[in-house]
Amino acid sequence: MPQSQSPPIFAATDTYADHSADTLALVARLLIGWLFLDYGWMKLIGHEGTIRYLAGLHVPAPELMYWPVMLAELGIGLALILGIATRYVSLFTFIYLIIATAIAHRYWEVSPAAVGAQYANFCKNLAIMGGTLLLYVLGAGRFSIDAWLRRS
């Protein structure tokens, strides 16, 4: 999965990056996927708390919205970890994070005591969005169900 080469002055790690691309794609998928699987699992086992949290964010019909939120996070996590439909899941995750960030991490609207935590979560989501765009561009790599399906 070779990508564009760096300018010669910055090219010391290009060969390593090219040779390790599949392994690094796996690591990226595992790290991002684990985050979503863990958050989805916490929502699953903390059903009532999640509904209260959604209600506190003024999400309409929090009892109903609980299900797509929890299922989306579990699905994103599993799909990225397994490397299945990675490009579709990456785009879905990017859009999901735009919505989640706009609803849950409006740091400019919270009390001064909460700004730091909300800003950190806002920035974390931006970073994950960047990671999902890279997974979209690079694909799942060799160690994935996507690769296995291509070979079949």
LINQUI-V562170 format. One record per pair of residues at least 12 apart in sequence whose C-alpha atoms are under 10 Angstrom apart, sorted by the first residue. I is the first residue (numbers start at 1). J is the second residue. Records with the same first field share a line. If there is no record, write none. Layout:
BEGIN
I=J + J
END
This chain:
BEGIN
1=17 + 18 + 19 + 20 + 21 + 22 + 25 + 138 + 139 + 141 + 142
2=14 + 15 + 17 + 18 + 19 + 20 + 21 + 138
3=17 + 18 + 21 + 138
4=18
5=17 + 18
21=138 + 140 + 141 + 142
22=138 + 139 + 140 + 141 + 142 + 143 + 144
23=140 + 141 + 142 + 143
24=140 + 141 + 143
25=83 + 134 + 135 + 138 + 139 + 140 + 141 + 142 + 143 + 144
26=80 + 81 + 82 + 83 + 135 + 139 + 140 + 141 + 142 + 143 + 144
27=81 + 143
28=80 + 81 + 131 + 132 + 134 + 135 + 140
29=77 + 78 + 79 + 80 + 81 + 82 + 83 + 86 + 90 + 131 + 132 + 135 + 139 + 140 + 141 + 144
30=77 + 78 + 79 + 80 + 81 + 82 + 83
31=77 + 80 + 81 + 128 + 131
32=76 + 77 + 80 + 81 + 128 + 129 + 131 + 132
33=73 + 74 + 75 + 76 + 77 + 78 + 79 + 80 + 81 + 82 + 83
34=73 + 74 + 76 + 77 + 78 + 80 + 81
35=73 + 74 + 76 + 77 + 128
36=70 + 72 + 73 + 74 + 75 + 76 + 77 + 78 + 80 + 81 + 93
37=70 + 71 + 72 + 73 + 74 + 75 + 76 + 77 + 78 + 79 + 80 + 81
38=73 + 74 + 77
39=70 + 73 + 74 + 77
40=69 + 70 + 71 + 72 + 73 + 74 + 75 + 76 + 77
41=70 + 71 + 73 + 74 + 77
42=70 + 74
43=66 + 67 + 69 + 70 + 71 + 73 + 74
44=66 + 67 + 69 + 70 + 71 + 73 + 74
47=63 + 66 + 67 + 70
48=63 + 66
50=62 + 63 + 65 + 66 + 69 + 70
51=63 + 64 + 65 + 66 + 67
52=66
53=66 + 104
54=66 + 69 + 103 + 104
56=104
57=103 + 104 + 105
58=103 + 104
59=103 + 104
69=96 + 100
72=92 + 93 + 96
73=93 + 96
75=89
76=89 + 90 + 92 + 93 + 96
77=89 + 93
79=144 + 145
80=93 + 132 + 135 + 140 + 144 + 145
81=140 + 144 + 145
82=140 + 143 + 144 + 145 + 146
83=139 + 140 + 141 + 142 + 143 + 144 + 145 + 146 + 147 + 148
84=139 + 140 + 144 + 145 + 146 + 147 + 148 + 149
85=136 + 139 + 140 + 144 + 145 + 146
86=132 + 135 + 136 + 137 + 138 + 139 + 140 + 141 + 144 + 145 + 146
87=132 + 133 + 134 + 135 + 136 + 137 + 138 + 139 + 140 + 146
88=135 + 136 + 139
89=132 + 135 + 136
90=129 + 131 + 132 + 133 + 134 + 135 + 136 + 137 + 139 + 140
91=129 + 132 + 133 + 135 + 136
92=132
93=128 + 129 + 132 + 133
94=125 + 126 + 128 + 129 + 130 + 131 + 132 + 133 + 136
95=129 + 132
96=129
97=122 + 125 + 126 + 128 + 129 + 132
98=122 + 125 + 126 + 129
100=122 + 125
101=118 + 121 + 122 + 123 + 124 + 125 + 126
102=122
104=118 + 121 + 122
105=117 + 118 + 119 + 120 + 121 + 122 + 123 + 125
106=118 + 119 + 121 + 122
107=119 + 120 + 121 + 122
END
